[in-house]
Every structure is written in structure tokens, then in C-alpha cells.
Amino acid sequence: MSAKELFDWIDSLTQDIDFEYQGKSGSICPFSRSDISLCYDGEEVTVHSVEAAMREPFIDGRSLEELAEDLRI
């Protein structure tokens, strides 16, 4: 999935998005456009915009923007 497609999916606020990267589980939980929980390998961070969710380096120091095409969704 492209970074733009993932951005649009998060921005739709329709559901939580579960993913796997390098054998570890993660999730993106968009409660609203200003309250998005990002989880990976047991760690969690909250961001306050979809743009911030895409840029936050919470996956082994890398962001959704960088890894969108490598995630197993």
C-alpha cells in the first residue's frame, strides 16, 4: 500500500488498522483526526494529526511514511 493510500485510510477514521513489520505486530487507532494512537512491538505513542501519524518514527525508528509499502496489513 502506498503512503498516500495509508494516509487516506487513517484519515477516513473508519477502523483501527493492524499491521505486521519484521514479524512484530502494530496498530494504528484513529479515534479522531486529533487523537491517533500508534502501537508497535508493545510500545505506544499518541499523535495529534494524521500528518504526524505518518511522520512519527515509532517503528524501529522509522515512520509509516517510510514503511507503508513494507507493512503487512
Secondary structure, DSSP 8 states (H G I E B T S, - for coil): --HHHHHHHHHHT-S-EEEEETTEEEEEEEEETTEEEEEETTEEEEESSHHHHHH---BTTB-HHHHGGG-B-
